[in-house]
């Protein structure tokens, strides 16, 4: 099931990644918009988990090679000169029309502020106090239960960056393995703020009944999430520079899931491990334990009602099978 722009689409269990993405595009809404508007990680139960933050330590980095390429499942640094190999861009300059719930920003390639290669993706949002704004690219992918994904992502937030919104979740810049169960909240998301980037989670059994997800983490929530606060880029975050992230997820519907994040600035040679959370589900399920076999990976700028425009730059995205393969997709 996908919830988009007030529409609900049900997909047969046999639908493939292409079908999932087509349904997503047809709905014309945003990833997890219902949840982000109301409930992302805001409520408490007795559920506990273990989280650790490790000090900086150097890690071996593989150079781009045939081994790294063989381990790369999806890669887009926008070097095709278009949004491909992403399935589609959803933005005002790609034919998406504003509606009563959503105004669309623009997506363009940039040759001036670039993380790697010749191009980066520039995601710009207008100010709109009447509802949500977004600009994004997305691709379908298998849920990969029991498997491991290592993502790379480069993030540039300009000097003086502010979210332009009073909403606690700031500007969402990535949603990984988006499933849209329950009220349509993201499984794992990165949310940018003026001095940090939060890793938010909503996993386990998903329902349409408050609090909607069995396991919830959001460091910026005004409520009481039942998982520890997780910061992909902790305070104080530098602005006007490229940040590099490697995100590892072991996908599980049981308490065998794991999420890890490593961070460094472009040009640095060592990584700081900023997130390590285990002992929790990393996927969403229905109450009967079922789940769609496919999800979406999304990079974007997406936020709630706002009073100022905002621009973010993203580059170097990949989904791979190892840390070294992910790191090799960035400078």
Number of C-alpha atoms within 10 A of each C-alpha: 20 26 26 22 18 12 11 13 13 11 14 11 12 10 12 17 18 14 15 24 21 14 19 23 18 11 17 20 22 28 30 25 25 20 19 24 17 12 21 29 32 18 22 16 13 6 12 12 13 11 17 14 15 11 9 14 9 10 12 11 15 15 15 16 10 10 12 20 16 11 17 21 15 15 20 20 26 23 18 11 13 13 20 17 16 18 15 16 25 24 26 18 14 15 10 18 14 14 12 9 16 22 22 27 27 21 26 20 20 17 13 9 20 22 26 18 14 16 23 27 28 23 26 25 27 20 20 19 13 14 16 24 27 28 29 26 22 25 23 22 22 14 20 16 14 12 12 19 23 25 28 27 25 27 27 23 23 18 11 9 17 18 24 22 22 12 18 19 27 25 28 26 24 26 25 22 27 26 29 26 27 24 23 25 32 29 24 24 25 24 28 27 22 20 17 17 26 25 26 27 28 29 27 25 22 26 18 12 9 11 18 24 26 21 27 28 25 29 22 24 18 15 14 17 25 20 26 17 20 26 21 24 28 15 13 9 15 18 17 14 16 23 23 26 28 27 22 24 22 20 23 23 20 17 13 14 21 20 25 21 25 23 23 20 17 17 10 11 12 16 21 19 23 21 25 18 21 19 16 24 24 28 30 32 24 14 12 7 12 12 21 23 18 22 25 22 22 23 25 29 29 28 31 27 20 22 14 14 16 23 20 20 25 29 29 29 24 25 26 25 18 18 22 20 29 31 26 20 27 23 16
